[in-house]
Amino acid sequence: MAGRVQVKVCGINDAEAYDAASRAGADMVGFVFYPPSPRGVTPEQAGALAARGGTGRRPLCVGLFVDASDEEIAAALEHAPLGLLQLHGEETPERCAALRARFGLPVMKVLGIATAADFARLDAYAPVVDRFLLDAKPPPGASLPGGNAVSFDWGLLAGRAIPRPWMLAGGLTPVNVAAAIRATGAPAVDASSGLERTRGVKDPVLIASFVAQAHAAEAVG
Ligand SMILES: O=C(O)c1ccccc1NCC(=O)[C@H](O)[C@H](O)COP(=O)(O)O
């Protein structure tokens, strides 16, 4: 089914990046509530960024958590108007269901893909999540569970039905995003590292280019 591809810009941690994403028409921005990350933000910082509203589209705010406690998520929600919880750790289906019920927000579970066998995990999560984010697994020795600028084999998605709405991530850039959408039929895409001028610092020009390239591409899956 053809359609306009949704775009998420992840790891927004300063006003220049937030404004660039909004101006470019990004559908979603991601705030990383994971202190070890160079893109990490506090609840207060995320709240201040979201309050900018933006000069263009007001993007949906996505909170990225890694095996966070209920208290950590509640603290983020006290300050930031999150519309989607991205769970980027080892959260089980039961944990996803519990968080969805407790906070009354949609949940997007991240699953790392390296081989066809990895898709088997989707079925257990499908009844209790609202979306999947399909990402590369962290490379050996990586210090972060995501945001590592690596792609998985997009061919693994060919002809595959994903049981919930989903988003493609992992090593996407303004240069490869159109090809990624064509190859996978992804209805939504997410990028972080590929939009940075240095690690942890977004580049407004790369953000604008990524959003434009993705919105110009059409999902065919
Ligand atoms: O970005 C981080 O620092 C991060 C830390 C902990 C868990 C996840 C993290 N990022 C995830 C993402 O930014 C994206 O959802 C996705 O993994 C794509 O990242 P990239 O390959 O850098 O575009």
The ligand as an SDF file (V2000), in Angstrom:
LIG
                    3D

 23 23  0  0  0  0  0  0  0  0999 V2000
   20.5640    7.3040   20.7980 O   0  0  0  0  0  0  0  0  0  0  0  0
   20.9350    6.8370   21.8690 C   0  0  0  0  0  0  0  0  0  0  0  0
   21.8720    7.3250   22.4920 O   0  0  0  0  0  0  0  0  0  0  0  0
   20.2460    5.6380   22.4340 C   0  0  0  0  0  0  0  0  0  0  0  0
   20.6000    5.1890   23.6840 C   0  0  0  0  0  0  0  0  0  0  0  0
   19.9830    4.0750   24.2320 C   0  0  0  0  0  0  0  0  0  0  0  0
   19.0290    3.3980   23.5100 C   0  0  0  0  0  0  0  0  0  0  0  0
   18.6680    3.8400   22.2510 C   0  0  0  0  0  0  0  0  0  0  0  0
   19.2720    4.9560   21.6980 C   0  0  0  0  0  0  0  0  0  0  0  0
   18.9450    5.4000   20.4620 N   0  0  0  0  0  0  0  0  0  0  0  0
   17.9990    4.7820   19.5900 C   0  0  0  0  0  0  0  0  0  0  0  0
   17.7450    5.5810   18.3780 C   0  0  0  0  0  0  0  0  0  0  0  0
   18.1250    6.6920   18.2550 O   0  0  0  0  0  0  0  0  0  0  0  0
   16.9350    5.0390   17.2790 C   0  0  0  0  0  0  0  0  0  0  0  0
   15.6970    4.6310   17.8110 O   0  0  0  0  0  0  0  0  0  0  0  0
   17.5640    3.9360   16.4990 C   0  0  0  0  0  0  0  0  0  0  0  0
   18.2570    3.0350   17.2990 O   0  0  0  0  0  0  0  0  0  0  0  0
   18.4170    4.4240   15.3650 C   0  0  0  0  0  0  0  0  0  0  0  0
   19.6090    4.9220   15.7270 O   0  0  0  0  0  0  0  0  0  0  0  0
   20.7150    5.3150   14.6090 P   0  0  0  0  0  0  0  0  0  0  0  0
   21.2690    4.0620   14.0340 O   0  0  0  0  0  0  0  0  0  0  0  0
   21.7020    6.1030   15.3690 O   0  0  0  0  0  0  0  0  0  0  0  0
   20.0100    6.1460   13.5710 O   0  0  0  0  0  0  0  0  0  0  0  0
  1  2  2  0
  2  3  1  0
  2  4  1  0
  4  5  1  0
  4  9  2  0
  5  6  2  0
  6  7  1  0
  7  8  2  0
  8  9  1  0
  9 10  1  0
 10 11  1  0
 11 12  1  0
 12 13  2  0
 12 14  1  0
 14 15  1  0
 14 16  1  0
 16 17  1  0
 16 18  1  0
 18 19  1  0
 19 20  1  0
 20 21  2  0
 20 22  1  0
 20 23  1  0
M  END
$$$$
